[in-house]
C-alpha cells in the first residue's frame, strides 16, 4: 500500500478556523482510494531530529500574531532543512499565518517585525486601518491541472501581503492578498500559500485531489490518476455558495 508522509507543523498553535481539518480531509480521501497516510506532528524543538526532505507534504495552518511570534525562532532554526525539502519538490501547503511566515517578514500593527523564513520574495504588513481588515467569504479563480477552477474559502486577516510574483488565483469575490486586491495567495508547482480558511480542502475537493496526485506521482516517478470519489454533496454545496456570492457581487 502506497503511503503519503505528511509533516503537520505546529498543529497545537496553527489551527485557526479548524485548519487542521485539511489534513483530516487529505487522509480521508487517500483512505477511500486504498492509500494510507502517515501524519507526523511537529512541535517547537523537533527541528534537530526532523528530516523535512523525507516527507511528501509539509503543512502549516493559520495562527494569529501571538502564535507567529512564539514559533518564529524555531521556524528560522529549520530554514536550511525546509529550503532543501522545497527544492527537492516536497509539496508545501500554507494557510494564513503559515503563508506569511514563509515570506521575508511580517510586521504587525504595532510595528514589530517578525522575521519570515525568506523562501519567497513577498512580505506582509498589518494595516492600521481596522476598516480595511479582510474578512468574510472569498472566491478565487485559478488553474488546476490545466482547467479553470473556482476555489471557495473564508478570509480573516489584517496583514496585507505585497510583492507576490506568482499569485494562487484571481479574486472574484472578497479581498485576497490586500484589502480590495485582485489577486490572492502565492503559488508554484509544489507550493500553495493562501489566506483561505474553512478548512480550504473540504470546500474544494478538486484542489485536494490535485495535491494528492502530485505527491503520489512524485513518489512513483510517473503520473498517478486518482479514482473519482462521490463528491455530489460537496459539489451541490459549492454550486449554492458560488451562486450566492457571485450573484451578490453583481
GIRA-V749778 format. One record per pair of residues at least 24 apart in sequence whose ideal C-beta (glycine too) atoms are under 6 Angstrom apart, sorted by the first residue. I is the first residue (numbers start at 1). J is the second residue. Records with the same first field share a line. If there is no record, write none. Layout:
I->J / J
//
This chain:
1->36
2->35
3->36 / 38
4->30 / 37 / 56 / 215
5->38 / 55 / 56
6->39 / 57
7->40 / 42 / 55 / 58
8->39 / 41 / 59
9->42 / 60
10->71
11->41
13->63 / 67 / 71
14->60 / 61 / 63 / 97 / 98
15->61
16->62 / 63
17->197
18->199
19->61 / 62 / 95 / 199
21->199
22->199 / 200 / 201
25->201 / 202 / 208
29->208
32->229
33->227
44->74
47->77 / 78
52->81 / 82 / 85
53->84 / 85 / 88
55->90
56->215
57->91 / 215
58->90 / 92
59->93
60->94 / 98
61->95 / 98
62->95 / 96 / 97 / 197
63->97
65->108
68->97 / 114
69->114
72->114
79->117
89->190 / 218
91->190 / 214 / 215
92->191
93->192
94->193
96->195
99->193
100->124 / 159
121->163
122->161 / 163 / 164
124->159 / 161
125->160
126->158 / 159
127->158 / 160
132->179
133->158
134->175 / 179
137->245
138->174
139->172 / 173 / 245
140->169 / 171 / 184
141->169 / 170 / 172
142->168 / 169
144->206 / 210
145->210
149->206
150->242
151->204
152->203 / 241
153->196 / 198 / 200
154->197 / 198
155->195
157->195
168->194
173->245 / 249
205->231 / 234
//
